[in-house]
Amino acid sequence: MASITEETSEKKTVPTLPSWLRGLRWYHPVVAVLLLIYPLLATDFWIVQIGAQSLILGTVGLSLMLLAGYGGMVSLSQLTIAGLAGYLVAIFGNAEWPAWLMLVGAVSLATLAAALIGWISARTSGIYTIMITLAISVAFYYLVLQNDPIFNSFNGFAGIDPPAVFGVDWRAPLPFFYLTLAVVALCYFFVLYLSRTPFGLALQAVRDNPRRMSSLGFNVIAHRVAAHTVAGAIAGIGGVLLVWQNGQISPGSVGIGPVIDILILTVLGGLAHPVGPFIGALIFILMENFAIDLIDRERFNTVIGAVFLVIVLFSPDGVLGLWGKLKSWLAKQSARNKADQW
């Protein structure tokens, strides 16, 4: 009896990891070290146009992954939210607002707009959600295109630079990359943590069976609107970084093409895990920059469409799904080899 009591007490005293650490995997510190070293070895083009842009577009895709992967809501308005935040940064910057107020105001208003979009679309599902959010994106595109007093119409805004803080030129490639990396890492690990919170688990249950969750007393609409709000904040942060990286914003930045690009790169990488949009963004950016060496620039959409179809055809979960299938196949082969040895 004494030994059983001792074993039980030992089991009770075994420390457990904090909830925010349980989502970490072995590859997280490896990728973190590689990303920290990367800009020290790369040229300015690879630092900004490949590295930073992949991280930024991946962040906007991360907001879509949160909605589609965990909430079952495919929204085509995430780039619109990012574009709204970018426009607000430009407008507030021209009004000479303080840097902190400019950033807080832009992200907050973008988040509020996302909550409104969520309130409108949360009562629908499937193709209806896609069409509503697409209609909102098209409406915003024509709003900025035809509104000269506020959005400066066709010309948009140029010369948008990050504010000078701590005497650092954040527009320079190295500081901008590390600034982007820090902000993106916070967004990534926040989504990873959120997926394991009661809200995240309830959101995934709403995705799988909304009727049952409603019968259990959960407010399905409130969970969906809250998910849109959180995703809008992440998209808004991505929009601020994107306008700083490009140094300008115009109606073309929020057109239908870029809206669809976010959907493509997110599905391409995989909706099953927050890392998927970043993988998809890297593939997309590499193809966008180097496909011109193989084909005409005008045929890029054909190439990315073909790659998208091939990957989705063999794996609906994107590149992450292909990796999962490869690991499963290797495990089966290993098991067969062991069985043959016996």
C-alpha positions in Angstrom: 0.0 0.0 0.0 2.8 2.4 0.9 4.5 1.9 -2.5 1.2 2.6 -4.3 0.7 5.7 -2.3 4.3 6.8 -3.1 3.7 6.2 -6.9 0.5 8.2 -6.8 2.1 11.1 -5.0 4.9 11.0 -7.5 2.5 11.2 -10.5 0.7 14.1 -8.9 3.9 16.1 -8.5 5.1 15.6 -12.1 5.3 19.1 -13.6 3.3 19.9 -16.7 4.2 22.4 -19.4 2.3 25.7 -19.5 -0.5 25.8 -22.0 1.3 28.3 -24.3 4.3 25.9 -24.6 2.3 22.7 -25.4 2.0 23.7 -29.1 5.8 24.0 -29.6 7.5 21.3 -31.7 11.1 20.4 -32.3 11.3 22.4 -35.5 10.3 25.7 -33.9 13.8 26.5 -32.4 15.5 25.2 -35.5 13.4 27.5 -37.8 13.9 30.4 -35.3 17.7 30.1 -35.5 17.6 29.8 -39.3 15.5 33.0 -39.6 17.7 34.9 -37.2 20.8 33.9 -39.3 19.2 34.3 -42.7 19.4 38.1 -43.1 23.1 38.1 -42.1 23.9 35.9 -45.1 21.5 37.1 -47.7 21.5 40.1 -50.0 19.0 43.0 -49.6 16.8 41.6 -52.3 16.5 38.3 -50.6 16.0 39.9 -47.2 13.2 42.2 -48.2 11.5 40.9 -51.4 11.7 37.2 -50.5 12.1 36.9 -46.7 10.1 39.8 -45.3 7.4 39.7 -48.0 6.9 36.0 -47.4 6.5 36.6 -43.7 4.1 39.5 -44.2 1.9 37.7 -46.8 2.0 34.6 -44.5 0.6 36.8 -41.7 -2.3 37.9 -43.8 -2.8 34.2 -44.8 -2.5 33.3 -41.1 -5.7 35.3 -40.4 -7.4 33.4 -43.1 -6.1 30.1 -41.7 -7.6 31.0 -38.3 -11.0 31.5 -39.9 -11.0 28.6 -42.4 -8.9 26.1 -40.6 -10.2 26.5 -37.1 -13.6 28.1 -37.8 -14.6 26.6 -41.1 -15.2 30.1 -42.6 -13.5 30.8 -45.9 -13.2 34.6 -46.0 -12.0 36.6 -49.1 -11.9 39.9 -47.1 -8.7 39.4 -45.2 -6.5 41.3 -47.7 -9.2 44.0 -47.7 -8.8 44.3 -43.9 -5.0 44.5 -44.4 -5.5 47.1 -47.1 -7.7 49.2 -44.9 -5.1 49.2 -42.2 -2.5 50.2 -44.8 -4.6 53.0 -46.1 -5.3 54.3 -42.5 -1.6 54.3 -41.8 -1.0 56.4 -44.9 -3.9 58.8 -44.1 -3.0 59.2 -40.4 0.7 59.6 -41.3 -0.2 62.5 -43.7 -2.2 64.0 -40.9 1.0 63.8 -38.8 -0.5 61.7 -36.0 2.0 60.4 -33.4 3.4 57.0 -34.4 1.8 55.0 -31.6 -1.6 56.6 -32.1 -1.3 56.0 -35.9 -0.6 52.3 -35.4 -3.2 51.8 -32.7 -5.8 53.7 -34.7 -5.1 51.8 -38.0 -5.2 48.3 -36.4 -8.1 49.1 -34.2 -10.3 50.4 -37.0 -9.3 47.5 -39.2 -10.3 45.1 -36.4 -13.6 46.9 -36.0 -14.3 46.5 -39.7 -13.4 42.8 -39.5 -15.9 42.4 -36.6 -18.6 44.1 -38.8 -17.8 41.8 -41.7 -18.0 38.9 -39.3 -21.4 40.0 -38.0 -22.7 40.2 -41.5 -21.3 36.9 -42.7 -21.4 34.7 -39.6 -24.9 33.7 -40.2 -24.0 32.0 -43.5 -21.7 29.2 -44.4 -19.9 27.7 -47.4 -20.3 29.4 -50.7 -22.5 32.1 -49.2 -19.7 33.3 -46.9 -17.3 33.3 -49.8 -19.6 35.4 -51.9 -20.4 37.9 -49.2 -16.8 38.5 -48.3 -15.9 38.7 -52.0 -18.6 41.3 -52.5 -17.2 43.3 -49.6 -13.7 43.2 -51.1 -15.0 44.3 -54.5 -16.9 47.2 -52.9 -13.8 48.3 -51.0 -11.7 48.2 -54.2 -14.1 50.5 -56.0 -14.5 52.7 -52.9 -10.8 53.5 -52.8 -10.6 53.7 -56.6 -13.3 56.3 -57.0 -12.8 58.2 -53.7 -10.3 61.0 -54.3 -10.7 63.2 -51.1 -10.0 60.3 -48.7 -8.1 57.6 -50.5 -6.5 59.7 -53.3 -8.2 57.6 -56.0 -5.9 56.0 -58.7 -2.6 57.5 -57.2 -3.0 56.2 -53.7 -0.2 57.1 -51.3 3.6 56.9 -51.6 6.6 57.5 -49.5 5.2 55.6 -46.5 8.0 54.7 -44.2 8.1 53.1 -40.7 8.4 55.7 -37.9 11.9 56.3 -36.6 12.0 54.7 -33.1 15.1 54.4 -30.9 17.1 56.1 -33.6 16.9 53.1 -35.9 16.2 53.3 -39.6 13.5 50.6 -39.8 13.3 51.1 -43.5 16.7 49.5 -43.9 16.6 45.8 -45.0 18.2 44.3 -41.8 16.2 46.2 -39.2 13.0 45.9 -41.2 13.4 42.1 -41.5 14.0 41.7 -37.7 11.0 44.0 -37.0 8.8 41.9 -39.3 10.1 38.7 -37.8 9.4 39.8 -34.2 5.8 40.9 -35.0 5.1 37.8 -37.2 6.4 35.5 -34.5 4.0 37.1 -31.9 1.1 36.6 -34.3 2.1 33.0 -35.1 2.5 31.9 -31.5 -0.6 33.7 -30.4 -2.7 31.7 -33.0 -0.9 28.5 -31.9 -1.8 29.3 -28.3 -5.4 30.4 -29.1 -6.1 27.0 -30.8 -5.6 25.3 -27.4 -7.6 27.7 -25.3 -11.3 27.0 -24.4 -12.3 29.5 -27.1 -10.1 27.9 -29.7 -11.4 24.4 -28.9 -15.0 25.7 -28.9 -14.4 27.4 -32.3 -13.2 24.1 -33.8 -16.2 22.3 -32.4 -18.4 25.0 -34.0 -16.7 24.3 -37.2 -17.3 20.5 -37.0 -20.9 20.6 -35.6 -22.6 24.0 -35.1 -26.0 22.5 -34.3 -24.6 20.4 -31.5 -22.6 23.3 -30.0 -25.7 25.4 -30.1 -27.8 22.8 -28.3 -25.1 22.6 -25.7 -25.6 26.3 -25.0 -22.7 27.8 -27.0 -23.4 31.0 -28.9 -22.3 30.0 -32.4 -22.7 33.4 -34.0 -20.7 35.1 -31.2 -17.8 32.6 -31.6 -17.7 33.3 -35.3 -17.8 37.0 -34.9 -15.0 36.8 -32.3 -12.9 34.7 -34.7 -13.4 37.4 -37.4 -12.4 40.1 -35.0 -9.1 38.3 -33.9 -8.3 37.4 -37.5 -9.0 41.0 -38.5 -6.4 42.3 -35.9 -3.8 39.9 -37.3 -4.6 40.9 -40.9 -4.4 44.6 -39.9 -1.0 44.1 -38.5 0.0 42.3 -41.7 -1.4 45.3 -43.7 0.7 47.8 -41.7 3.9 45.8 -42.4 3.0 45.3 -46.0 2.5 49.1 -46.7 5.8 49.8 -44.9 7.6 47.2 -47.0 6.2 48.5 -50.3 6.4 52.2 -49.2 3.1 52.9 -51.0 -0.5 51.7 -51.3 -2.9 52.1 -54.2 -6.2 50.5 -55.4 -4.2 47.8 -57.1 -3.0 46.7 -53.7 -6.5 45.7 -52.7 -7.7 44.5 -56.1 -9.3 41.1 -56.8 -6.0 39.6 -57.9 -4.2 40.1 -54.6 -7.4 39.0 -52.7 -7.3 35.7 -54.6 -3.6 35.4 -54.1 -4.0 35.3 -50.3 -6.5 32.4 -50.7 -4.2 30.6 -53.1 -1.1 30.8 -50.9 -3.0 29.8 -47.8 -4.5 26.7 -49.3 -1.3 26.0 -51.1 0.6 25.8 -47.8 -2.2 24.1 -45.9 -5.1 25.1 -43.6 -4.3 22.4 -41.0 -1.6 24.3 -39.1 -0.6 28.0 -38.6 2.7 27.3 -40.4 0.9 26.4 -43.6 0.3 30.0 -44.8 4.0 30.9 -44.4 5.1 27.8 -46.5 2.5 28.8 -49.1 3.7 32.4 -49.1 7.3 31.4 -49.6 6.4 29.2 -52.5 4.2 31.9 -54.0 6.8 34.6 -53.7 9.6 32.5 -55.1 7.5 31.6 -58.1 6.4 35.2 -58.6 10.0 36.4 -58.6 11.6 33.7 -60.7 8.9 32.4 -62.9 9.7 35.2 -65.3 13.1 33.6 -66.0 11.2 30.6 -67.4 8.1 32.1 -68.9 6.5 35.4 -69.7 5.4 37.5 -66.7 1.8 37.5 -68.2 1.6 33.8 -67.8 2.5 33.7 -64.1 -1.1 33.1 -63.2 -1.2 30.1 -65.4 1.8 28.6 -63.7 0.7 29.3 -60.1 -2.8 28.0 -61.1 -1.3 24.7 -62.4 0.9 24.3 -59.3 -2.1 25.0 -57.1 -4.2 22.4 -58.9 -1.5 19.7 -58.8 -0.9 20.1 -55.1 -4.5 20.3 -54.2 -5.3 17.3 -56.4 -2.9 15.1 -54.6 -3.4 16.7 -51.2 -6.4 18.8 -50.2 -4.4 19.9 -47.2 -1.7 21.5 -49.3 2.0 21.1 -48.8 1.5 20.1 -45.2 -0.8 17.3 -46.3 1.9 16.1 -48.7 4.4 16.1 -45.9 2.0 14.1 -43.7 1.5 11.6 -46.4 5.2 11.2 -46.9 5.8 10.6 -43.2 3.0 8.1 -43.1 4.4 6.2 -46.1 7.9 6.2 -44.6 6.5 4.9 -41.3 4.7 2.1 -43.2 7.9 1.2 -45.1 9.9 1.1 -41.8 7.2 -1.2 -40.2 7.4 -3.5 -43.2 11.1 -3.7 -43.1 11.0 -4.6 -39.4 8.4 -7.2 -40.1 10.5 -8.7 -42.9 13.5 -8.9 -40.5 11.6 -10.8 -38.0 
